[in-house]
Amino acid sequence: MPHAHAHYGGALVDGAYSLGLFGDVATELLIRTDGDEGLFAAYSSVEFLAPVRAGDVIEATATLVRVGTRSREIDFEARVVCRSAPDRGPSAADVLDPPVVVTRARGTVVAPKRQGDP
């Protein structure tokens, strides 16, 4: 997590950063399942569960939970897998085991109509 994204005291990063990651993993999921990037339509839920700080290493996942004719419902999770440890040095960090879940969400994306589809 670049320090340029820390906008708040304590080197906190805006929660919307996780939503940007979710858009990226949704794009990859749609390319893998539908051969197209698709469009993000909506979030039905978003939970910010823990802070993200500058220097964190974040992992985001997307799990396909429902397939409609063109819509795809996806569960998202962002986790901090490594956290900086500036008290030990400017580049020191720790692996978090278990990772800290920082954001969960459910969203809907839409795959484009393919040629020949009714």
mmCIF file of the C-alpha atoms, coordinates in Angstrom:
data_MODEL
# 
_entry.id   MODEL 
# 
loop_
_atom_site.group_PDB 
_atom_site.id 
_atom_site.type_symbol 
_atom_site.label_atom_id 
_atom_site.label_alt_id 
_atom_site.label_comp_id 
_atom_site.label_asym_id 
_atom_site.label_entity_id 
_atom_site.label_seq_id 
_atom_site.pdbx_PDB_ins_code 
_atom_site.Cartn_x 
_atom_site.Cartn_y 
_atom_site.Cartn_z 
_atom_site.occupancy 
_atom_site.B_iso_or_equiv 
_atom_site.pdbx_formal_charge 
_atom_site.auth_seq_id 
_atom_site.auth_comp_id 
_atom_site.auth_asym_id 
_atom_site.auth_atom_id 
_atom_site.pdbx_PDB_model_num 
ATOM 1   C CA . MET A 1 1   ? 0.000   0.000   0.000   1.00 0.00 ? 1   MET A CA 1 
ATOM 2   C CA . PRO A 1 2   ? 1.813   3.141   -1.147  1.00 0.00 ? 2   PRO A CA 1 
ATOM 3   C CA . HIS A 1 3   ? 2.210   5.953   1.368   1.00 0.00 ? 3   HIS A CA 1 
ATOM 4   C CA . ALA A 1 4   ? 0.645   8.283   -1.211  1.00 0.00 ? 4   ALA A CA 1 
ATOM 5   C CA . HIS A 1 5   ? -2.714  6.598   -0.481  1.00 0.00 ? 5   HIS A CA 1 
ATOM 6   C CA . ALA A 1 6   ? -2.581  7.425   3.240   1.00 0.00 ? 6   ALA A CA 1 
ATOM 7   C CA . HIS A 1 7   ? -4.908  10.397  3.653   1.00 0.00 ? 7   HIS A CA 1 
ATOM 8   C CA . TYR A 1 8   ? -5.632  10.271  7.382   1.00 0.00 ? 8   TYR A CA 1 
ATOM 9   C CA . GLY A 1 9   ? -3.834  10.348  10.728  1.00 0.00 ? 9   GLY A CA 1 
ATOM 10  C CA . GLY A 1 10  ? -2.003  7.166   11.676  1.00 0.00 ? 10  GLY A CA 1 
ATOM 11  C CA . ALA A 1 11  ? -1.177  6.550   7.977   1.00 0.00 ? 11  ALA A CA 1 
ATOM 12  C CA . LEU A 1 12  ? -4.734  5.260   7.396   1.00 0.00 ? 12  LEU A CA 1 
ATOM 13  C CA . VAL A 1 13  ? -5.837  4.523   3.836   1.00 0.00 ? 13  VAL A CA 1 
ATOM 14  C CA . ASP A 1 14  ? -9.305  5.397   2.552   1.00 0.00 ? 14  ASP A CA 1 
ATOM 15  C CA . GLY A 1 15  ? -11.685 2.409   2.643   1.00 0.00 ? 15  GLY A CA 1 
ATOM 16  C CA . ALA A 1 16  ? -12.571 3.077   -0.987  1.00 0.00 ? 16  ALA A CA 1 
ATOM 17  C CA . TYR A 1 17  ? -9.148  1.720   -1.937  1.00 0.00 ? 17  TYR A CA 1 
ATOM 18  C CA . SER A 1 18  ? -10.478 -1.806  -1.255  1.00 0.00 ? 18  SER A CA 1 
ATOM 19  C CA . LEU A 1 19  ? -13.425 -1.149  -3.560  1.00 0.00 ? 19  LEU A CA 1 
ATOM 20  C CA . GLY A 1 20  ? -10.990 -0.291  -6.348  1.00 0.00 ? 20  GLY A CA 1 
ATOM 21  C CA . LEU A 1 21  ? -9.247  -3.623  -5.781  1.00 0.00 ? 21  LEU A CA 1 
ATOM 22  C CA . PHE A 1 22  ? -12.620 -5.366  -5.926  1.00 0.00 ? 22  PHE A CA 1 
ATOM 23  C CA . GLY A 1 23  ? -13.241 -3.782  -9.330  1.00 0.00 ? 23  GLY A CA 1 
ATOM 24  C CA . ASP A 1 24  ? -9.914  -5.186  -10.524 1.00 0.00 ? 24  ASP A CA 1 
ATOM 25  C CA . VAL A 1 25  ? -10.580 -8.738  -9.323  1.00 0.00 ? 25  VAL A CA 1 
ATOM 26  C CA . ALA A 1 26  ? -14.151 -8.592  -10.720 1.00 0.00 ? 26  ALA A CA 1 
ATOM 27  C CA . THR A 1 27  ? -12.667 -7.669  -14.104 1.00 0.00 ? 27  THR A CA 1 
ATOM 28  C CA . GLU A 1 28  ? -10.332 -10.661 -13.992 1.00 0.00 ? 28  GLU A CA 1 
ATOM 29  C CA . LEU A 1 29  ? -13.168 -12.970 -12.936 1.00 0.00 ? 29  LEU A CA 1 
ATOM 30  C CA . LEU A 1 30  ? -15.404 -11.802 -15.817 1.00 0.00 ? 30  LEU A CA 1 
ATOM 31  C CA . ILE A 1 31  ? -12.594 -12.189 -18.339 1.00 0.00 ? 31  ILE A CA 1 
ATOM 32  C CA . ARG A 1 32  ? -12.026 -15.750 -17.115 1.00 0.00 ? 32  ARG A CA 1 
ATOM 33  C CA . THR A 1 33  ? -15.729 -16.702 -17.079 1.00 0.00 ? 33  THR A CA 1 
ATOM 34  C CA . ASP A 1 34  ? -17.169 -14.624 -19.931 1.00 0.00 ? 34  ASP A CA 1 
ATOM 35  C CA . GLY A 1 35  ? -14.242 -13.529 -22.075 1.00 0.00 ? 35  GLY A CA 1 
ATOM 36  C CA . ASP A 1 36  ? -15.072 -9.857  -21.458 1.00 0.00 ? 36  ASP A CA 1 
ATOM 37  C CA . GLU A 1 37  ? -14.372 -7.289  -18.727 1.00 0.00 ? 37  GLU A CA 1 
ATOM 38  C CA . GLY A 1 38  ? -18.079 -6.656  -18.132 1.00 0.00 ? 38  GLY A CA 1 
ATOM 39  C CA . LEU A 1 39  ? -19.450 -3.732  -16.143 1.00 0.00 ? 39  LEU A CA 1 
ATOM 40  C CA . PHE A 1 40  ? -19.797 -3.314  -12.391 1.00 0.00 ? 40  PHE A CA 1 
ATOM 41  C CA . ALA A 1 41  ? -23.479 -2.579  -11.657 1.00 0.00 ? 41  ALA A CA 1 
ATOM 42  C CA . ALA A 1 42  ? -23.814 -2.284  -7.858  1.00 0.00 ? 42  ALA A CA 1 
ATOM 43  C CA . TYR A 1 43  ? -22.741 -3.306  -4.387  1.00 0.00 ? 43  TYR A CA 1 
ATOM 44  C CA . SER A 1 44  ? -25.491 -4.829  -2.246  1.00 0.00 ? 44  SER A CA 1 
ATOM 45  C CA . SER A 1 45  ? -23.314 -4.744  0.876   1.00 0.00 ? 45  SER A CA 1 
ATOM 46  C CA . VAL A 1 46  ? -19.954 -3.367  1.976   1.00 0.00 ? 46  VAL A CA 1 
ATOM 47  C CA . GLU A 1 47  ? -18.338 -3.875  5.394   1.00 0.00 ? 47  GLU A CA 1 
ATOM 48  C CA . PHE A 1 48  ? -15.181 -2.058  6.476   1.00 0.00 ? 48  PHE A CA 1 
ATOM 49  C CA . LEU A 1 49  ? -13.892 -4.315  9.242   1.00 0.00 ? 49  LEU A CA 1 
ATOM 50  C CA . ALA A 1 50  ? -10.371 -3.126  10.069  1.00 0.00 ? 50  ALA A CA 1 
ATOM 51  C CA . PRO A 1 51  ? -8.018  -0.308  9.085   1.00 0.00 ? 51  PRO A CA 1 
ATOM 52  C CA . VAL A 1 52  ? -5.637  -0.391  6.143   1.00 0.00 ? 52  VAL A CA 1 
ATOM 53  C CA . ARG A 1 53  ? -2.371  1.495   6.657   1.00 0.00 ? 53  ARG A CA 1 
ATOM 54  C CA . ALA A 1 54  ? 0.390   2.712   4.395   1.00 0.00 ? 54  ALA A CA 1 
ATOM 55  C CA . GLY A 1 55  ? 2.925   -0.074  4.000   1.00 0.00 ? 55  GLY A CA 1 
ATOM 56  C CA . ASP A 1 56  ? 0.351   -2.882  4.222   1.00 0.00 ? 56  ASP A CA 1 
ATOM 57  C CA . VAL A 1 57  ? 0.371   -5.656  1.657   1.00 0.00 ? 57  VAL A CA 1 
ATOM 58  C CA . ILE A 1 58  ? -3.231  -6.318  0.584   1.00 0.00 ? 58  ILE A CA 1 
ATOM 59  C CA . GLU A 1 59  ? -4.732  -9.390  -1.074  1.00 0.00 ? 59  GLU A CA 1 
ATOM 60  C CA . ALA A 1 60  ? -8.183  -9.197  -2.685  1.00 0.00 ? 60  ALA A CA 1 
ATOM 61  C CA . THR A 1 61  ? -10.302 -12.149 -3.785  1.00 0.00 ? 61  THR A CA 1 
ATOM 62  C CA . ALA A 1 62  ? -13.537 -12.558 -5.721  1.00 0.00 ? 62  ALA A CA 1 
ATOM 63  C CA . THR A 1 63  ? -15.819 -15.587 -5.462  1.00 0.00 ? 63  THR A CA 1 
ATOM 64  C CA . LEU A 1 64  ? -18.610 -16.121 -7.970  1.00 0.00 ? 64  LEU A CA 1 
ATOM 65  C CA . VAL A 1 65  ? -21.783 -16.934 -5.999  1.00 0.00 ? 65  VAL A CA 1 
ATOM 66  C CA . ARG A 1 66  ? -24.594 -16.601 -8.571  1.00 0.00 ? 66  ARG A CA 1 
ATOM 67  C CA . VAL A 1 67  ? -24.812 -16.648 -12.358 1.00 0.00 ? 67  VAL A CA 1 
ATOM 68  C CA . GLY A 1 68  ? -27.809 -15.095 -14.075 1.00 0.00 ? 68  GLY A CA 1 
ATOM 69  C CA . THR A 1 69  ? -28.438 -14.679 -17.785 1.00 0.00 ? 69  THR A CA 1 
ATOM 70  C CA . ARG A 1 70  ? -26.009 -11.748 -17.916 1.00 0.00 ? 70  ARG A CA 1 
ATOM 71  C CA . SER A 1 71  ? -25.523 -10.796 -14.266 1.00 0.00 ? 71  SER A CA 1 
ATOM 72  C CA . ARG A 1 72  ? -22.914 -12.282 -11.982 1.00 0.00 ? 72  ARG A CA 1 
ATOM 73  C CA . GLU A 1 73  ? -23.089 -11.925 -8.190  1.00 0.00 ? 73  GLU A CA 1 
ATOM 74  C CA . ILE A 1 74  ? -19.694 -11.918 -6.505  1.00 0.00 ? 74  ILE A CA 1 
ATOM 75  C CA . ASP A 1 75  ? -18.445 -12.013 -2.907  1.00 0.00 ? 75  ASP A CA 1 
ATOM 76  C CA . PHE A 1 76  ? -15.283 -9.992  -2.286  1.00 0.00 ? 76  PHE A CA 1 
ATOM 77  C CA . GLU A 1 77  ? -12.762 -10.002 0.534   1.00 0.00 ? 77  GLU A CA 1 
ATOM 78  C CA . ALA A 1 78  ? -9.667  -7.889  1.126   1.00 0.00 ? 78  ALA A CA 1 
ATOM 79  C CA . ARG A 1 79  ? -7.049  -8.995  3.637   1.00 0.00 ? 79  ARG A CA 1 
ATOM 80  C CA . VAL A 1 80  ? -3.862  -7.480  4.987   1.00 0.00 ? 80  VAL A CA 1 
ATOM 81  C CA . VAL A 1 81  ? -1.282  -10.251 4.592   1.00 0.00 ? 81  VAL A CA 1 
ATOM 82  C CA . CYS A 1 82  ? 1.798   -8.241  5.645   1.00 0.00 ? 82  CYS A CA 1 
ATOM 83  C CA . ARG A 1 83  ? 2.105   -5.114  7.778   1.00 0.00 ? 83  ARG A CA 1 
ATOM 84  C CA . SER A 1 84  ? 5.058   -2.761  8.045   1.00 0.00 ? 84  SER A CA 1 
ATOM 85  C CA . ALA A 1 85  ? 7.018   -2.689  11.298  1.00 0.00 ? 85  ALA A CA 1 
ATOM 86  C CA . PRO A 1 86  ? 8.713   0.745   11.267  1.00 0.00 ? 86  PRO A CA 1 
ATOM 87  C CA . ASP A 1 87  ? 9.887   0.327   14.879  1.00 0.00 ? 87  ASP A CA 1 
ATOM 88  C CA . ARG A 1 88  ? 12.371  -2.302  13.574  1.00 0.00 ? 88  ARG A CA 1 
ATOM 89  C CA . GLY A 1 89  ? 13.510  -0.283  10.551  1.00 0.00 ? 89  GLY A CA 1 
ATOM 90  C CA . PRO A 1 90  ? 12.209  1.668   7.562   1.00 0.00 ? 90  PRO A CA 1 
ATOM 91  C CA . SER A 1 91  ? 11.620  -1.432  5.414   1.00 0.00 ? 91  SER A CA 1 
ATOM 92  C CA . ALA A 1 92  ? 10.813  -4.019  8.107   1.00 0.00 ? 92  ALA A CA 1 
ATOM 93  C CA . ALA A 1 93  ? 7.514   -5.895  7.875   1.00 0.00 ? 93  ALA A CA 1 
ATOM 94  C CA . ASP A 1 94  ? 5.701   -8.862  9.382   1.00 0.00 ? 94  ASP A CA 1 
ATOM 95  C CA . VAL A 1 95  ? 3.654   -11.602 7.736   1.00 0.00 ? 95  VAL A CA 1 
ATOM 96  C CA . LEU A 1 96  ? 0.250   -11.709 9.438   1.00 0.00 ? 96  LEU A CA 1 
ATOM 97  C CA . ASP A 1 97  ? -0.865  -15.251 10.224  1.00 0.00 ? 97  ASP A CA 1 
ATOM 98  C CA . PRO A 1 98  ? -3.768  -15.265 9.990   1.00 0.00 ? 98  PRO A CA 1 
ATOM 99  C CA . PRO A 1 99  ? -4.257  -12.307 7.630   1.00 0.00 ? 99  PRO A CA 1 
ATOM 100 C CA . VAL A 1 100 ? -6.525  -9.496  8.848   1.00 0.00 ? 100 VAL A CA 1 
ATOM 101 C CA . VAL A 1 101 ? -9.798  -9.222  6.910   1.00 0.00 ? 101 VAL A CA 1 
ATOM 102 C CA . VAL A 1 102 ? -10.274 -5.499  6.287   1.00 0.00 ? 102 VAL A CA 1 
ATOM 103 C CA . THR A 1 103 ? -13.199 -5.335  3.840   1.00 0.00 ? 103 THR A CA 1 
ATOM 104 C CA . ARG A 1 104 ? -15.996 -7.649  2.713   1.00 0.00 ? 104 ARG A CA 1 
ATOM 105 C CA . ALA A 1 105 ? -18.551 -6.889  0.039   1.00 0.00 ? 105 ALA A CA 1 
ATOM 106 C CA . ARG A 1 106 ? -21.092 -8.402  -2.321  1.00 0.00 ? 106 ARG A CA 1 
ATOM 107 C CA . GLY A 1 107 ? -21.551 -6.934  -5.767  1.00 0.00 ? 107 GLY A CA 1 
ATOM 108 C CA . THR A 1 108 ? -23.202 -7.507  -9.109  1.00 0.00 ? 108 THR A CA 1 
ATOM 109 C CA . VAL A 1 109 ? -21.465 -7.268  -12.451 1.00 0.00 ? 109 VAL A CA 1 
ATOM 110 C CA . VAL A 1 110 ? -23.008 -7.537  -15.886 1.00 0.00 ? 110 VAL A CA 1 
ATOM 111 C CA . ALA A 1 111 ? -21.523 -9.445  -18.790 1.00 0.00 ? 111 ALA A CA 1 
ATOM 112 C CA . PRO A 1 112 ? -22.257 -7.985  -22.212 1.00 0.00 ? 112 PRO A CA 1 
ATOM 113 C CA . LYS A 1 113 ? -24.706 -9.616  -24.545 1.00 0.00 ? 113 LYS A CA 1 
ATOM 114 C CA . ARG A 1 114 ? -22.833 -11.871 -26.930 1.00 0.00 ? 114 ARG A CA 1 
ATOM 115 C CA . GLN A 1 115 ? -23.514 -11.975 -30.646 1.00 0.00 ? 115 GLN A CA 1 
ATOM 116 C CA . GLY A 1 116 ? -26.150 -14.609 -31.326 1.00 0.00 ? 116 GLY A CA 1 
ATOM 117 C CA . ASP A 1 117 ? -27.630 -14.428 -27.802 1.00 0.00 ? 117 ASP A CA 1 
ATOM 118 C CA . PRO A 1 118 ? -31.400 -13.858 -27.745 1.00 0.00 ? 118 PRO A CA 1 
# 
